Amino acid sequence: MLKTKSILFSLVLLASACKVSHVNSQDKFATSYELKMPHPETHYFEVTMNVNDILTTPEILDKDHLLVKMAVWTPGSYLIREFARNVQDFEAKSADGKPLKSRKINKNTWEIELDGTDDVKINYLVYANELTVRTSFIDAQHGYANGASVFLYLPQTMSKPSKLTIYPNENWSTISTALPEIEENTYVVKDFDTLVDSPIEIGNHEVLDFEAAGVPHKIAMFTTEELHYDKEKLLSDYAKMVEAATGVFGETPLNDYLFIVQHQPGIGGGLEHLFSTTCQTRPSAYDTESGYKGLFGLLAHEYFHLWNVKRVRPIALGPFDYENENYTHLLWVAEGFTNYYEEVILSRAGIYSEEDILNNLAGAISNTENTPGNKVQAVTDASWDAWIKYYRPDENSGNSRISYYGKGGVLAALLNAKIIANSNSERSLDDVMQLLYQKYYKELGRGFTDEEFQTAVEEVYGGDLDYFFENYVFGTETPDYAQIYKGVGIELINLNEGSKEPYLGITERGGYIYRLSSNGSAYNSGLNVGDKLVSIDGRSNQSFSDAVSGKSVGDILEVKIERHGNEMTFNVPVGQNENVRYQLTKASKLSPALEKAYHRFVNH
């Protein structure tokens, strides 16, 4: 059941929606856009941007020149993507059709000479042939538009409302977007942030409906192949997932919500928005239990983001600077906590079992501790360097960095365990999320700093957590997993303990060395990534994994490789596999207090 505050908030949103209905598509906006797609097979969107009342707009100080820009990145995906590279055939005219001189003055900015013009019409093409959740795409089957990569903006009027009219291709009948519609295919846009934050799916896709947490939800189902799913079960599980996510915060900020789910081989991932999300998966996701659970893990992750990141956020993530990097140390909270909560949500929804929760968490801990970069880069530094590292992995990434998704989720689970244990199961990480939501989003209307986040966690924990943050968050020390999980009745076992398994730390692909792990014995042997394997101990056509089979730690392999056309021979020692393989299980003979803590942790 939603709290009273949530009901009142929904009424406010409903009132806002009613006001939208009085807006007419003929009303004059400071900026209006038209999106056309007459030739989708060419992968081009045709865009028109109308800028009105320039001479009387006080924010525009220069009445002789107009500067319009294209974003270089999109929120939720922390990489400079240079969307302006896909813009072509830029032209500007006055309202009466007179051509206006224009020129590009930097990579993402066009300058227009106004020559006394009050209203300017700008036309341009956007090449859209990259189907990811953070870019735009159009072909003969459908169109998908992400605002940052399609629409130019005027810096002085970004906070003002605008209007968008979409002209779907003549063969398409359905438009799905979270933007409020004021007339058929015409939408009112609160500000440029909202335009960026409202992806659009256009085509002939099926739309499913369900209600959960008192909110209507839609699912836009684009697919390139026939899907095989039980519609009743699917919508029921969506509803359970939504109810469980809403239960973390006790209320919802939504008046409606849209899932855009694209099904196509070779795609995947998701991106969060205020009132919608785009998720990509393969058409076969519904065919197996593991595929189905994997899809719902993605859906739960992106849905939880409507609170965590879109509303509960690091202070650097809004208002956005669309031309430069927006740095924060807190992506481990923004993404890592969301990684953890996708598991929590699906457990509470009954989609994941208790075994799933413990196995997935044990796997996350193992993956983190088996990554050499975990001892090189703190999770806060991984957050800060996302712009140059996370989206640009190379052969040495595993040795030099850690994922703020994976380790952030591991740290979230540890904090949850500590809070539950320290509060006699009266509080949990949910209380931290609720505190942040109420204080920083609803009361202060801003994001939080690193220090404010730690203070919030300590307030719920009921004590000092300096050691945890200094050593595990801002440092690279290994947490005392066994001791922390003991406090919630969970036993941690390393199934690799005492193993004498031979190990080199080499990954091969197609007969070439693809990766060398710095925790393997081969790392300092002289071998390089990119070397072509010729033979091992005089035998060709065998892999490194085959070669170490039957070997003992300390044995030497004679490895012949080809590098830049030259054959070279190296002596490679066989090392011992020091990687961990953790298992989490419920401890036996728990006291009533630990039994309660255990069930609180596994979310029963």
C-alpha positions in Angstrom: 0.0 0.0 0.0 1.3 3.5 -0.9 1.8 6.0 1.9 -0.4 9.1 2.1 2.4 11.3 0.8 2.6 9.2 -2.3 -1.1 9.7 -3.0 -0.8 13.4 -2.6 2.2 13.5 -4.9 0.2 11.5 -7.5 -2.6 14.0 -7.2 -0.1 16.8 -7.9 1.1 14.9 -11.0 -2.5 14.3 -12.1 -3.2 18.0 -11.8 -0.1 18.7 -13.9 -1.3 16.3 -16.5 -4.7 18.0 -16.6 -2.9 21.3 -17.3 -1.1 19.7 -20.2 -4.4 18.9 -21.8 -5.2 22.7 -22.1 -2.0 23.2 -24.1 -2.8 23.4 -27.8 -0.4 22.2 -30.5 -0.8 25.6 -32.2 0.5 27.5 -29.1 3.8 29.2 -29.7 6.8 27.7 -27.9 10.2 29.2 -27.6 11.5 26.1 -29.3 9.6 23.4 -31.3 10.8 20.3 -33.0 9.6 18.1 -35.9 10.8 14.5 -36.4 10.3 12.9 -39.8 11.4 9.6 -41.3 10.2 9.4 -44.9 13.1 7.1 -46.0 13.9 4.8 -43.0 15.9 2.4 -45.1 18.6 5.0 -45.5 19.0 5.3 -41.6 18.2 9.0 -41.6 15.9 11.0 -39.3 14.9 14.4 -40.7 14.8 17.0 -38.0 13.4 20.5 -37.9 14.1 22.9 -35.0 12.1 26.1 -34.8 13.4 28.9 -32.5 10.9 31.7 -32.0 10.8 35.2 -30.6 14.6 35.5 -30.5 14.6 39.3 -30.5 12.3 39.5 -27.4 13.8 36.6 -25.5 15.7 38.2 -22.6 18.0 35.1 -22.1 19.4 35.6 -25.6 21.8 38.5 -25.2 23.4 38.4 -28.7 20.7 39.4 -31.2 23.0 39.1 -34.1 24.0 35.5 -33.8 22.3 32.3 -32.6 24.3 29.4 -31.2 22.8 25.9 -31.3 24.4 22.8 -29.9 24.3 19.0 -29.9 25.0 17.1 -26.7 28.2 15.1 -26.6 26.9 12.4 -24.2 23.7 11.1 -22.7 23.0 10.7 -19.0 23.3 7.2 -17.7 26.1 6.3 -20.1 29.3 8.0 -19.0 31.3 8.4 -22.2 31.8 11.3 -24.6 30.1 9.9 -27.7 30.3 12.9 -30.0 26.7 12.8 -31.3 27.3 15.7 -33.6 29.3 13.4 -35.9 26.0 12.1 -37.2 24.6 15.5 -38.1 24.6 16.6 -41.8 23.0 19.0 -44.2 22.5 21.7 -41.6 20.7 24.7 -42.9 18.9 27.7 -41.3 16.2 30.0 -42.7 14.0 32.8 -41.5 10.3 32.2 -41.0 9.6 33.6 -44.5 12.1 31.1 -46.1 15.2 33.4 -46.4 18.4 31.5 -46.1 20.6 32.5 -43.1 24.4 32.1 -43.1 25.6 29.5 -40.7 28.9 27.9 -39.8 30.2 25.3 -37.4 32.5 26.9 -34.8 33.4 23.8 -32.8 32.7 20.1 -32.8 29.1 20.4 -31.6 28.1 24.1 -32.1 26.6 25.9 -35.1 26.5 29.7 -35.3 23.7 31.3 -37.3 23.8 35.0 -38.5 20.3 36.3 -37.6 20.3 39.4 -39.8 17.4 40.9 -37.9 15.4 37.6 -37.9 13.0 36.9 -35.0 12.1 33.3 -35.9 14.6 30.7 -37.2 13.9 27.3 -38.8 16.8 24.9 -38.7 16.7 21.7 -40.8 19.3 18.9 -40.6 19.6 15.1 -41.0 20.8 12.6 -38.3 22.3 9.4 -39.4 21.0 6.7 -37.0 22.4 3.2 -37.6 23.5 2.2 -34.1 20.9 0.2 -32.1 21.9 0.6 -28.5 20.0 2.0 -25.5 22.1 5.2 -25.6 22.1 6.0 -29.4 19.5 6.2 -32.1 18.5 3.9 -34.9 16.1 3.7 -37.9 15.6 1.2 -40.7 12.7 -0.3 -42.6 11.4 -2.1 -39.5 11.3 0.6 -36.9 12.8 3.9 -35.5 14.3 4.5 -32.1 15.2 8.1 -31.1 17.3 9.1 -28.1 17.0 12.8 -27.5 20.6 13.7 -26.9 21.7 12.1 -30.2 18.9 13.6 -32.3 17.8 17.1 -31.1 19.9 20.3 -31.1 19.4 22.7 -28.2 19.7 26.4 -27.5 21.7 26.9 -24.3 19.8 30.0 -23.1 16.4 28.3 -23.3 17.1 24.8 -22.2 14.9 25.2 -19.1 11.9 26.4 -21.1 9.1 24.1 -22.4 9.1 23.1 -26.1 6.9 21.0 -28.4 7.7 17.9 -30.4 5.7 16.7 -33.4 6.5 13.3 -34.8 5.6 12.3 -38.3 6.0 8.5 -38.4 6.8 6.8 -41.7 3.6 6.1 -43.7 4.0 2.3 -43.0 4.1 2.8 -39.2 1.2 3.3 -36.9 2.5 3.3 -33.3 4.6 5.8 -31.3 5.7 5.0 -27.7 7.2 7.6 -25.5 6.8 8.9 -21.9 6.2 12.5 -23.2 2.7 13.8 -22.6 0.7 14.0 -25.8 -1.3 17.2 -26.4 -2.7 16.2 -29.8 -2.2 13.2 -32.1 1.6 12.7 -32.5 2.3 16.0 -30.8 4.0 16.2 -27.4 4.7 18.9 -24.9 8.3 18.8 -23.4 8.9 20.3 -20.0 12.6 21.2 -20.8 15.5 19.9 -22.7 16.5 17.5 -19.9 13.0 15.9 -20.4 13.5 15.7 -24.1 16.8 13.9 -23.6 15.2 11.7 -20.9 12.3 10.5 -23.1 13.3 7.9 -25.7 10.9 7.2 -28.6 10.0 3.9 -30.2 8.2 4.3 -33.6 6.9 1.4 -35.8 4.2 -1.3 -35.6 5.2 -2.9 -32.3 2.8 -4.4 -29.9 1.9 -2.5 -26.7 1.0 -4.4 -23.5 -0.7 -2.7 -20.5 -0.8 -3.5 -16.8 -1.2 -1.6 -13.5 0.9 -1.9 -10.4 1.5 0.2 -7.3 -1.5 2.2 -8.4 0.2 3.3 -11.6 -0.6 2.4 -15.3 2.4 0.9 -17.1 2.9 0.2 -20.8 5.4 -2.2 -22.5 6.4 -1.4 -26.1 7.5 -4.7 -27.5 9.6 -4.4 -30.6 10.9 -7.6 -32.0 12.6 -8.9 -35.2 11.4 -12.5 -34.5 8.3 -14.2 -33.1 8.3 -14.2 -29.2 7.1 -17.1 -27.2 5.8 -16.1 -23.8 2.8 -16.5 -21.5 1.2 -13.1 -21.6 -0.7 -13.5 -18.3 2.4 -14.7 -16.5 4.6 -12.0 -18.0 2.3 -9.2 -17.0 1.9 -10.7 -13.5 5.7 -10.9 -13.1 6.1 -7.3 -14.3 3.5 -6.2 -11.7 5.2 -8.1 -8.9 8.5 -6.6 -9.8 7.1 -3.1 -9.8 5.3 -3.6 -6.5 8.5 -5.0 -4.9 10.6 -2.1 -6.2 8.1 0.5 -5.0 8.1 -1.2 -1.6 11.8 -0.3 -1.1 10.8 3.4 -0.9 7.2 3.0 0.3 5.9 5.3 -2.4 6.2 6.1 -6.1 6.8 9.4 -7.9 5.1 8.1 -11.0 1.8 8.9 -12.7 2.6 6.5 -15.5 5.6 4.5 -16.9 6.8 3.1 -20.1 9.1 0.0 -20.8 10.5 0.0 -24.3 11.8 -3.6 -24.7 13.6 -4.3 -28.0 14.2 -7.9 -29.0 16.9 -8.7 -31.5 19.9 -11.0 -31.7 23.2 -9.4 -30.8 21.8 -6.5 -28.6 21.5 -6.1 -24.9 21.6 -3.7 -22.0 19.3 -1.0 -20.6 19.2 2.7 -19.9 17.1 4.5 -17.2 14.9 7.5 -17.6 12.5 9.5 -15.3 9.3 7.9 -16.6 10.6 5.2 -18.9 13.4 2.8 -19.7 14.8 1.1 -22.8 15.8 -2.5 -22.3 17.3 -4.7 -25.0 17.4 -8.5 -25.1 17.4 -11.4 -27.5 14.1 -12.9 -28.7 14.9 -16.2 -27.1 15.0 -14.6 -23.6 11.5 -16.2 -22.8 12.5 -19.7 -23.8 14.5 -20.8 -20.7 14.2 -20.1 -17.0 17.7 -18.6 -17.0 16.9 -16.3 -19.9 13.7 -15.2 -18.3 15.3 -14.5 -15.0 18.1 -12.6 -16.8 15.6 -10.4 -18.6 13.8 -9.6 -15.3 17.2 -8.8 -13.7 17.6 -6.2 -16.4 14.1 -4.9 -16.0 14.3 -4.7 -12.3 17.7 -2.9 -12.5 16.4 -0.2 -14.9 13.1 0.2 -13.0 14.9 0.7 -9.7 16.9 3.5 -11.4 13.7 5.7 -11.5 14.5 6.3 -7.9 18.2 5.6 -7.5 20.0 7.9 -10.1 17.0 9.7 -11.6 15.8 11.1 -8.2 18.1 9.8 -5.5 21.4 10.9 -7.1 25.0 12.1 -6.6 25.0 15.8 -6.7 27.1 15.9 -9.9 24.4 14.1 -11.9 22.0 17.0 -12.5 21.5 19.6 -13.8 23.6 18.1 -16.6 26.4 19.7 -18.5 25.8 18.1 -22.0 29.2 19.3 -23.4 31.6 17.9 -20.8 32.2 15.1 -18.4 30.1 15.2 -15.2 32.4 13.7 -12.6 31.4 11.8 -9.4 32.9 9.3 -7.0 29.5 7.8 -6.4 28.7 5.6 -9.5 29.3 2.6 -7.2 26.1 3.7 -5.4 24.2 4.8 -8.5 24.9 1.6 -10.4 26.3 -0.8 -7.8 23.4 -0.4 -5.4 21.0 -0.8 -8.3 22.9 -4.0 -9.2 22.3 -5.3 -5.7 18.7 -4.2 -5.5 17.7 -6.0 -8.8 18.4 -9.2 -6.8 16.5 -7.9 -3.8 13.5 -6.9 -5.9 13.2 -10.2 -7.7 13.6 -12.1 -4.5 10.7 -10.1 -2.9 8.7 -10.5 -6.1 9.1 -14.3 -5.9 11.0 -14.5 -9.3 14.3 -15.3 -7.6 14.7 -18.0 -5.0 16.7 -17.8 -1.8 19.3 -20.0 -3.5 19.5 -17.6 -6.4 20.2 -14.7 -4.1 23.0 -16.5 -2.2 24.5 -18.0 -5.4 24.5 -14.7 -7.3 26.0 -12.8 -4.4 28.7 -15.4 -3.9 29.5 -15.2 -7.6 29.7 -11.4 -7.4 32.1 -11.6 -4.5 34.3 -14.2 -6.3 34.3 -12.1 -9.5 35.4 -9.0 -7.6 38.1 -10.7 -5.6 39.5 -12.6 -8.7 39.9 -9.3 -10.6 43.5 -8.1 -10.1 42.4 -4.5 -10.7 40.4 -4.8 -7.5 43.7 -4.3 -5.7 44.8 -1.4 -8.0 41.7 0.8 -8.3 39.3 1.8 -5.5 35.6 1.7 -6.5 35.4 5.5 -6.0 38.2 6.0 -8.5 36.5 3.5 -10.9 33.4 5.8 -10.7 35.5 8.9 -11.4 37.3 7.3 -14.3 34.2 5.8 -15.9 34.6 8.5 -18.7 37.9 7.1 -19.8 38.0 3.5 -18.6 34.7 1.7 -18.1 33.4 2.0 -21.7 36.8 1.6 -23.3 38.1 -1.7 -22.0 41.3 -3.2 -23.4 43.4 -6.3 -22.8 44.8 -4.9 -19.6 41.6 -3.6 -18.0 41.2 -6.6 -15.7 44.6 -5.9 -14.3 44.1 -2.1 -13.8 40.5 -1.4 -12.9 37.4 -2.7 -11.1 33.8 -2.5 -12.1 31.7 0.0 -10.1 28.7 -2.1 -11.0 30.0 -5.4 -9.6 32.0 -4.2 -6.6 29.4 -1.5 -5.8 26.8 -4.3 -5.5 29.1 -6.3 -3.3 29.6 -3.3 -1.0 25.9 -2.6 -0.9 25.2 -6.2 0.3 27.9 -5.8 3.0 26.4 -2.6 4.2 22.9 -4.2 4.3 24.3 -7.0 6.4 26.1 -4.6 8.8 23.0 -2.5 9.2 20.7 -5.5 9.9 23.2 -7.0 12.4 23.8 -3.7 14.2 20.1 -2.8 14.5 18.9 -6.2 15.7 17.1 -6.6 12.3 15.1 -3.4 12.9 16.7 -1.6 10.0 18.2 -2.4 6.6 19.7 -0.7 3.5 16.1 0.1 2.5 16.1 2.7 5.3 19.1 4.4 3.8 17.4 4.6 0.4 14.3 6.0 2.0 16.3 8.6 3.9 18.1 9.8 0.8 14.9 9.9 -1.2 13.0 11.9 1.4 15.8 14.3 2.4 17.6 15.1 -0.8 15.0 14.5 -3.5 11.8 15.5 -1.9 12.9 18.1 0.7 16.1 19.7 -0.7 15.5 18.9 -4.4 19.2 18.1 -5.0 21.7 15.4 -5.1 24.1 14.4 -2.2 27.8 14.6 -1.8 30.2 11.8 -0.8 30.2 13.0 2.8 26.4 13.3 2.9 26.0 9.8 1.6 28.3 8.3 4.3 26.4 10.3 7.0 23.1 8.9 5.8 24.4 5.3 6.0 25.9 5.9 9.4 22.6 7.4 10.7 20.7 4.3 9.7 23.6 2.0 10.8 23.7 3.7 14.2 27.5 4.1 14.4 30.7 5.1 12.8 31.6 3.6 9.5 34.9 5.4 8.8 36.9 2.2 8.6 34.5 0.7 6.1 34.5 3.7 3.8 38.3 4.5 4.1 39.4 0.9 3.5 36.8 -0.7 1.4 35.2 2.2 -0.6 38.0 4.7 -1.0 40.7 2.0 -0.5 41.4 -1.4 -1.9 41.5 -3.5 1.3 39.7 -6.8 1.2 36.6 -6.8 3.3 36.2 -9.3 6.1 33.4 -11.1 4.3 33.2 -14.0 6.7 32.9 -11.9 9.8 30.3 -9.5 8.3 28.1 -12.2 6.9 28.3 -14.2 10.2 26.3 -11.3 11.7 23.3 -12.3 9.5 23.6 -16.0 9.9 25.4 -16.7 6.6 28.6 -18.8 6.3 31.1 -18.0 3.6 33.2 -20.9 2.2 35.9 -20.8 -0.4 35.5 -24.0 -2.4 39.0 -23.5 -3.9 40.6 -23.6 -0.5 43.6 -25.9 -0.6 43.4 -26.4 -4.3 46.6 -27.3 -6.1 45.2 -26.5 -9.6 47.8 -25.5 -12.1 47.2 -22.0 -13.5 48.8 -19.7 -16.0 46.4 -16.7 -16.2 46.2 -16.8 -20.0 43.1 -16.4 -22.1 43.2 -17.5 -25.7 41.0 -16.6 -28.7 41.4 -18.2 -32.1 45.0 -19.3 -31.5 46.1 -16.0 -30.2 46.8 -14.7 -26.6 43.9 -12.5 -25.9 44.5 -11.6 -22.2 47.2 -12.0 -19.6 46.1 -11.8 -16.0 48.6 -10.2 -13.5 47.6 -12.9 -10.9 48.9 -15.7 -13.2 52.3 -17.1 -13.5 52.6 -16.3 -17.2 52.2 -12.5 -16.7 56.0 -11.9 -16.3 57.2 -14.7 -18.6 57.7 -12.4 -21.7 54.5 -13.4 -23.6 52.4 -10.6 -25.0 48.8 -10.2 -25.8 48.4 -10.7 -29.5 51.1 -13.4 -29.8 50.1 -16.3 -32.1 50.6 -19.7 -30.4 52.8 -22.0 -32.5 53.6 -24.8 -30.1 53.9 -25.8 -26.4 56.6 -28.3 -25.5 57.0 -29.0 -29.2 53.4 -29.9 -29.8 51.3 -27.7 -32.1 47.5 -27.5 -32.2 47.0 -27.5 -28.4 45.8 -24.8 -26.1 47.3 -23.6 -22.9 44.5 -25.2 -20.9 45.3 -28.5 -22.6 49.0 -28.0 -22.0 48.7 -27.5 -18.2 46.5 -30.6 -17.8 48.5 -33.1 -15.8 51.2 -30.6 -15.0 52.3 -29.7 -11.5 52.9 -26.3 -10.0 56.5 -25.3 -10.7 56.8 -27.2 -14.0 58.1 -25.2 -17.0 56.4 -25.0 -20.4 58.4 -24.3 -23.5 56.1 -22.0 -25.5 56.9 -21.0 -29.1 54.9 -18.0 -30.5 54.9 -15.8 -33.6 55.1 -12.1 -33.0 55.2 -9.6 -35.9 56.3 -12.3 -38.3 59.1 -13.5 -36.0 59.1 -16.8 -34.0 60.1 -16.6 -30.4 60.4 -19.1 -27.6 59.7 -18.5 -23.9 59.9 -20.6 -20.7 56.6 -20.2 -18.9 56.3 -21.5 -15.3 53.1 -23.3 -14.2 51.7 -21.5 -11.2 49.0 -22.3 -8.7 45.4 -21.1 -9.0 44.9 -18.6 -6.2 41.4 -17.5 -7.4 38.6 -17.9 -4.9 35.2 -19.7 -5.5 32.9 -18.6 -2.8 29.7 -20.2 -1.6 27.3 -18.6 0.7 25.0 -20.8 2.8 22.7 -20.4 5.8 24.7 -21.3 8.9 23.4 -24.2 11.0 21.8 -23.9 14.5 21.1 -20.2 14.4 19.8 -18.4 17.5 16.3 -16.7 17.1 18.0 -13.3 16.7 20.3 -14.6 13.9 17.4 -16.5 12.3 15.5 -13.2 12.1 18.6 -11.4 10.7 19.1 -14.1 8.1 15.5 -13.8 6.8 15.8 -10.1 6.8 18.9 -10.3 4.7 17.6 -12.7 2.1 14.4 -10.6 1.9 11.8 -13.0 3.0 
